[in-house]
Amino acid sequence: MQKTKTYGHLHLLFEYTGEPTLLIRAHLRDRRNEAHCPSKKMAETFTSLLTKQLNEALAQSSVASDLPDDFNADISPAQNTQFGDYQANAAMVLAKRVGKNPRELAGEIVELFETEGLCEKPEIAGPGFINFRISGEAIESRIGELLKDEERLGVDLVADPQKIVIDFSAPNVAKPMHVGHIRSTIIGDTLSRLARFLGHEVVADNHIGDWGTQFGMILWGWKNLLDQDALKKAPLDEMVRVYKAVNKKQEEDQSLRDICKAELVKLQQGDEENRKIWEECVALSKQGLQEIYGKLDVKFDHWLGESFYNDQLGPLVDELIADGTATESDGAIVIFSDGSLPEKEDPFLKNEDDEWKPQPALIRKSDGGFLYATTDLATIDYRINEFGADEVWYVVGAPQQLHFDQIISISKRRGQKANLKFVPFGSILGKDRKMLKTRDGEVVQLADVLIESVERARLIVEEKNPDLSDDEKTDIATKIGIGSVKYAELSQFRMTDYIFDWDTMLALKGNTAPYLLNAYVRTRAIFRKMGTEFSGVDSLKFTEPAEKAIALKMIQFGEVLPTVLDDFRPNVLAAYLYELATAYHRFWEACPVLKAESDEIRDTRLALCEMTGRVLKHGLGLLGIAVPERM
C-alpha cells in the first residue's frame, strides 16, 4: 500500500510493506529542481527528465485544460525496485481534483509518455501509481559521464548562492566540552561542508561563551584556590576544579557571591589584573578546545565569542529604546509583543489558565547587566553588516526554541533582511533513556567519548586484522572510532533523542560507520589485488540486475544531495550512503569482478567499483568522516 503526505513544499511518497522502512524519500517539486539549477548545467537527473516528460504528457492529455495552476507532477525513487526505479502519484492526485478515474487517467498518461532513450514503457500499479524503469542504456551512459566528473559526481551547484553564517558548537570557556556538544558540533560542521560543496559561501563562527557571571567565580578562584602545577598539566581540568570549589564555597558562605560579582564588575570595567587572568583563561580554554576539534576535523573561520560584542551592547539597547522596540519595565529594559502575530504564534505571549499573558524578552536587567538576548542581537548586527550574511543558521539544542523565536522576531521587527534559521536538535540518552552521565552523575566529557571510541575500535582492528603495522592499526582505529561517533549522530533525524550505545555504533553490520567504511575498503581492495589503479573504460555493458542496481543508486547521489539542506537533514545523506553500501555489498556477492566471463564485463564491474568508492568517500567526507584504505 502506498501513501502520499504533503509537508509544506515537499511531498513524501512511501510504500507501506508491514515493516519499518529505512528512509522515507523526500523529493522536490519541479520548481525546486529549477531552483537548484546551476549556472553551468550538468546532465539532468533522471528525476528531472522523468518529471519533464510527465508534465509534457499531462499537457497533451484530456485534462490539460483543467490542470490547476498550483499543480506539480512529482517523481520519486521507488521504495521497492521490484516494481520500478521511480514512481509518480500524479494521476491519483490530479484525478481527485478534476473528477476522473485515477487508473484511467494513469493509462492515458502512460500512452502519451515519451520513453525514447530514457526508460521502458511505464507501468500502472494499484489505484493509479505510475512506475518507471530506467533503461540499461541510459544508466550505462550516465555512469560513463559520472566517471569523468570526479569533482562534482553529478551534483549541481546552486543557482543562487548565499552568504551563510553558521553558528555551531559554541562551548563555554573554562569548562570541558561534554557529550551534549556532540550534536551541535557535528551537525553544524556537516551543514558547513554541504553548503560549501553546493556552492554557498559559508562563514563558520564558534560563538564561544567567554564572558558572563561564571567569570566572577573563576577570577576569585584563580586568585585564591588555583594550583599552578595542575594548571600547567591539565588547564581545563584545573579550571573546572576551581569553579566547582568556588561554587561549593558559595553554598557555605553566601557573602562570597557578592565578592565574586565584584570581581566580575572589575573585569567589565577594565581592571588590568582581572583582564590578564581572563585572557589567560580564554587562551588555555581555546587550546583545549582545539585539541578536540582537531580530533573531529572541525574547523572554524572565526571564534567571535560573547566578549567580542561587549562594547556594542549599551549602544544597542539605547537604539532599541529610541526606536520604540524596547521599553522600561520595573527598572529593566524589555521587548514586548507588537501584536503583529497571531497569539499562538507570538513568542512574546504565553498562555496561562486560558489567558494570554506577556512573555517579554529581557535585554538589560535592572542592575544594568546584559543578557544572552542582547549579545545575540548585537551578533546579528555584526554578521549582517560586517560579514554581509544573507542567512544565519543557529545549530542549537531544542530547549532554546523560545529564545531564538524571540531573537528572530525582533530582528524582523528591526527590518533586517537576513534570513535567520533556528536548527534545533534533540538529546543524547544513555541506555536507561535518561541524559547520558557517568556513574557518579557527572556529564560525560566529549574528550572521553572520543578516546574510548578509538580504543574500542582498536580492539576490533586487532581482532580482525592483527598483521597490520601499529601505525596502520592506529590510523584505522582513529577513523573508525571518530567516524562511528559522527555517523551515530548524523544517521539520526536531528530532532530525535537517541541512545548512545558503543556496541551498536561500532557494529560491522547494520546502519553504522564500520559497515559503510567496509564497503569503501572493498572497492579499493579489488584494485590492490590487481596491483593497479582504475584506468578508465571505453564503454559499459550491464549483464546482471545487481550491476544496474548499484549504478542507479550512484546516479541518485546528484538527486539526493541537494535536498539535504531542505530542513537541514544530514540523516538523508547518511541513509542514502547506507543504501549505496548495501547495494554494493550485494553487487560484490553477486558479480565476480576479476573472474568475470569477459574483459568487457570485468571492465564494467571495475568501473562500478571505482565509482562506488568515489561516491562513498565523497559522501562520507561531507559528513566529516575519513575513510581508511584497509580495515
Residue pairs with C-beta under 8 A, 6 or more apart in sequence:
1 15
1 16
1 126
2 13
2 14
2 15
2 16
2 79
2 87
2 89
2 126
2 129
3 13
3 14
3 16
4 11
4 12
4 13
4 89
4 92
4 93
5 11
5 12
6 12
9 28
9 29
9 32
10 26
10 27
10 28
10 566
10 567
11 27
11 29
11 74
11 76
11 89
12 24
12 25
12 26
13 25
13 27
13 74
13 76
13 79
13 87
13 89
14 21
14 24
14 25
14 79
15 21
15 78
15 79
15 80
17 79
17 80
21 79
22 511
22 575
22 578
22 579
23 572
23 575
23 576
23 579
25 76
25 77
25 79
26 563
26 566
26 572
27 47
27 74
27 75
27 76
27 77
27 559
27 563
28 36
28 562
28 563
28 566
29 72
29 74
30 48
30 51
30 52
30 55
30 72
30 73
30 74
31 72
32 566
33 45
33 47
33 48
33 51
35 158
35 159
35 160
36 156
36 158
36 159
36 562
37 156
37 159
38 156
38 157
38 158
38 159
38 199
39 157
39 159
40 157
41 156
42 149
42 152
42 154
42 156
42 558
43 142
43 145
43 154
44 52
45 154
45 555
45 556
45 558
45 559
46 85
46 86
46 118
46 134
46 138
46 142
46 555
46 556
46 559
47 75
47 76
47 77
47 86
47 559
49 118
50 75
50 86
50 88
50 118
50 119
50 132
51 73
51 74
51 75
53 113
53 114
53 115
53 118
54 73
54 75
54 88
54 90
54 109
54 113
54 130
55 73
56 112
56 114
57 109
57 112
57 113
57 114
58 64
58 67
58 73
58 90
58 94
58 109
59 67
60 112
61 105
61 108
61 109
61 112
62 108
63 94
63 98
63 100
63 105
66 98
67 94
68 97
71 93
71 94
71 97
73 88
73 90
74 88
74 89
74 90
75 86
75 87
75 88
75 132
76 86
76 87
76 88
77 85
77 86
77 87
77 556
77 559
78 84
78 85
78 86
78 87
78 131
81 549
83 123
83 125
83 131
84 122
84 123
84 131
84 132
84 133
85 119
85 132
85 133
85 134
85 552
86 131
86 132
86 134
87 125
87 129
87 130
87 131
87 132
88 129
88 130
88 132
89 128
89 129
89 130
90 109
90 130
91 102
91 103
91 105
91 106
91 109
91 128
91 129
91 130
92 102
92 106
92 127
92 128
92 129
94 100
94 105
95 101
95 102
95 104
95 105
95 128
96 102
102 127
102 128
103 124
103 127
103 128
105 128
106 124
106 128
106 129
106 130
107 124
109 122
109 130
110 121
110 122
110 123
110 124
110 130
113 121
113 122
115 121
115 122
117 135
117 137
117 138
118 134
118 135
118 138
119 132
119 133
119 134
119 135
119 138
120 132
120 133
120 135
122 130
122 131
122 132
123 130
123 131
123 133
124 130
124 131
125 131
134 552
136 542
136 548
139 542
139 548
139 551
139 552
139 555
140 539
140 540
140 541
140 542
140 551
142 154
142 551
142 555
143 540
143 551
143 554
143 555
143 607
143 608
143 611
144 537
144 539
144 540
145 154
146 153
146 154
146 554
146 555
146 611
147 536
147 537
147 607
147 610
147 611
150 614
153 557
153 558
153 614
153 615
153 618
154 555
154 557
154 558
155 197
155 198
155 557
155 558
155 561
155 562
156 558
156 562
157 198
157 199
158 198
158 199
158 200
158 562
161 199
161 200
161 201
162 200
162 201
162 390
162 391
163 200
163 201
163 203
163 387
163 388
163 389
163 390
163 391
164 195
164 200
164 201
164 202
164 203
164 389
164 390
164 391
164 392
164 393
165 202
165 203
165 205
165 383
165 387
165 389
165 391
165 392
165 393
166 188
166 191
166 192
166 195
166 202
166 203
166 204
166 205
166 392
166 393
166 395
167 188
167 205
167 207
167 379
167 392
167 393
167 394
167 395
167 396
168 184
168 185
168 187
168 188
168 189
168 191
168 192
168 204
168 206
168 393
168 394
168 395
168 396
169 181
169 184
169 185
169 188
169 206
169 293
169 298
169 300
169 395
170 184
170 206
170 207
170 208
170 209
170 396
171 177
171 181
171 208
171 209
171 289
172 208
172 209
172 210
172 214
173 208
173 209
173 210
173 281
173 282
173 285
173 286
173 305
174 214
174 215
174 218
174 236
174 239
174 240
174 243
174 281
174 285
175 236
175 239
175 240
175 243
175 285
176 236
176 237
176 240
176 288
176 445
176 446
176 447
177 185
177 289
177 292
177 445
177 446
177 447
178 443
178 444
178 445
178 446
179 428
179 436
179 443
179 444
179 445
179 446
179 449
179 500
180 397
180 427
180 428
180 443
181 446
182 428
182 446
182 449
182 485
182 489
183 397
183 425
183 426
183 428
183 489
183 494
184 395
184 396
184 397
184 425
185 293
185 296
185 298
186 296
186 298
186 485
186 486
186 489
186 490
186 624
187 395
187 423
187 425
187 489
187 490
187 494
187 568
187 570
188 204
188 393
188 395
189 204
189 296
189 298
189 299
189 624
190 490
190 570
190 622
190 623
190 624
191 393
191 395
191 423
191 565
191 568
191 570
192 202
192 204
193 621
193 622
193 623
193 624
194 561
194 564
194 565
194 570
194 573
194 622
195 202
195 565
196 202
197 561
197 622
198 561
198 562
198 565
202 301
203 301
203 302
203 383
203 387
203 389
204 299
204 300
204 301
204 302
205 300
205 301
205 302
205 303
205 304
205 383
206 300
206 302
206 303
206 304
206 305
207 304
207 305
207 306
207 379
208 285
208 286
208 289
208 303
208 305
208 306
209 305
209 306
210 282
210 285
210 305
210 306
210 307
211 305
211 306
211 307
211 310
211 375
212 306
213 261
213 264
214 243
215 263
215 264
215 267
215 278
215 281
216 260
216 261
216 262
216 263
216 264
216 265
216 267
217 243
217 246
217 247
217 250
217 260
218 239
218 242
218 243
218 246
218 277
218 281
219 260
219 263
219 264
219 266
219 267
219 274
219 277
219 278
220 246
220 256
220 259
220 260
220 263
221 242
221 243
221 245
221 246
222 242
222 277
222 281
223 277
225 242
225 245
225 246
226 238
226 242
227 238
227 241
230 237
230 238
230 241
231 238
231 239
231 284
235 284
235 285
235 287
235 288
236 284
236 285
236 288
239 281
239 284
239 285
246 256
246 260
249 256
250 256
250 257
250 260
263 274
266 274
267 274
267 275
267 278
268 310
282 305
282 307
286 303
291 447
292 446
292 447
292 450
293 299
293 300
295 450
295 482
296 450
296 482
296 486
296 624
297 482
297 624
297 626
298 624
304 379
304 382
306 375
309 375
309 378
309 379
309 382
312 378
312 381
312 382
313 370
313 374
313 375
313 378
316 374
316 377
316 378
316 381
317 326
317 333
317 363
317 364
317 370
317 374
320 326
320 333
320 335
320 363
320 377
321 327
321 328
321 333
323 414
325 335
325 410
325 413
325 414
326 333
326 334
326 335
326 363
327 333
327 334
327 335
327 336
328 334
329 336
329 360
330 366
331 366
332 362
332 364
332 365
332 366
333 362
333 363
333 364
334 360
334 361
334 362
334 363
335 348
335 360
335 361
335 363
335 406
335 410
336 348
336 358
336 360
337 346
337 348
337 349
337 358
337 360
338 348
338 413
340 413
341 409
343 349
343 351
343 356
347 359
347 402
347 405
347 406
347 409
348 358
348 359
348 360
348 361
348 406
348 409
349 356
349 357
349 358
349 359
350 356
350 357
350 359
351 357
359 402
361 373
361 406
361 407
361 410
362 371
362 373
363 370
363 371
363 373
363 374
363 377
364 370
364 371
364 374
365 371
372 403
373 403
373 406
373 407
376 403
376 407
377 407
377 410
377 411
380 392
380 407
380 411
380 416
380 418
380 420
383 389
383 392
383 418
384 416
384 417
384 418
389 418
390 418
390 419
391 418
391 419
391 420
391 421
392 418
392 419
392 420
392 421
393 421
393 423
393 568
394 404
394 420
394 421
394 422
394 423
395 423
395 425
396 404
396 422
396 423
396 424
396 425
397 424
397 425
397 427
398 424
398 425
398 426
398 495
400 422
400 424
401 422
401 424
404 420
404 422
405 422
407 420
408 420
408 422
411 418
411 420
421 568
423 494
423 568
424 494
424 495
425 494
425 495
426 494
426 495
426 496
426 497
426 498
427 435
427 497
428 435
428 436
428 497
428 498
428 500
429 435
429 436
429 497
429 498
429 499
429 500
430 436
430 437
430 499
430 500
431 499
431 501
433 499
435 443
436 443
436 444
436 500
437 443
437 444
438 444
449 485
450 481
450 482
450 485
452 502
453 481
453 482
453 484
453 485
453 502
453 505
453 506
454 477
454 478
454 481
454 482
455 477
455 481
456 481
456 502
456 506
457 476
457 477
457 478
457 480
457 481
457 484
457 506
458 473
458 474
458 477
458 481
460 477
460 480
460 506
460 508
460 514
461 468
461 473
461 476
461 477
461 480
461 631
462 473
464 631
465 473
465 476
465 630
465 631
468 476
468 630
472 630
475 628
476 628
476 630
476 631
479 517
479 625
479 626
479 627
479 628
480 506
480 513
480 514
480 517
480 628
480 631
481 506
482 625
482 626
483 513
483 517
483 620
483 625
483 626
484 505
484 506
484 512
484 513
484 514
485 505
486 513
486 623
486 624
486 625
487 505
487 512
487 513
487 516
487 574
487 623
487 625
488 498
488 500
488 504
488 505
488 512
488 513
489 498
490 570
490 571
490 573
490 574
490 623
491 511
491 571
491 574
491 575
491 578
492 498
492 571
493 569
493 571
494 568
494 569
494 570
494 571
504 510
504 512
505 512
505 513
506 512
506 514
507 514
507 515
508 514
508 515
508 518
509 515
511 574
511 575
511 578
513 625
514 631
515 578
515 581
516 577
516 578
516 581
516 616
516 620
517 620
517 625
517 627
517 628
517 631
518 581
518 631
519 580
519 581
519 584
519 585
519 612
519 616
520 581
520 613
520 616
520 617
520 620
520 627
521 627
521 628
521 629
521 630
521 631
522 584
522 585
522 588
522 609
523 584
523 609
523 610
523 612
523 613
523 616
524 613
524 629
524 630
525 630
526 593
526 594
526 606
526 609
527 533
527 534
527 606
527 609
527 610
529 594
530 594
534 606
534 607
534 609
534 610
537 603
537 604
537 606
537 607
538 603
539 600
540 603
540 604
540 607
541 600
541 601
541 604
542 548
542 551
542 604
543 601
543 604
544 590
544 591
546 583
546 586
546 587
546 590
546 591
547 587
547 591
547 604
547 605
547 608
549 583
549 586
549 587
550 580
550 583
550 584
550 586
550 587
550 608
550 612
551 608
551 611
553 579
553 580
553 583
554 580
554 608
554 611
554 612
554 615
556 576
557 576
557 580
557 615
557 619
560 572
560 573
560 576
561 573
561 619
561 622
563 572
564 570
564 572
564 573
570 623
573 619
573 622
573 623
574 623
576 619
577 616
577 619
577 620
577 623
580 612
580 615
580 616
580 619
581 616
584 612
584 616
587 605
587 608
587 612
591 605
592 605
593 602
593 605
593 606
593 609
594 602
596 602
596 605
616 627
617 627
620 626
620 627
621 627
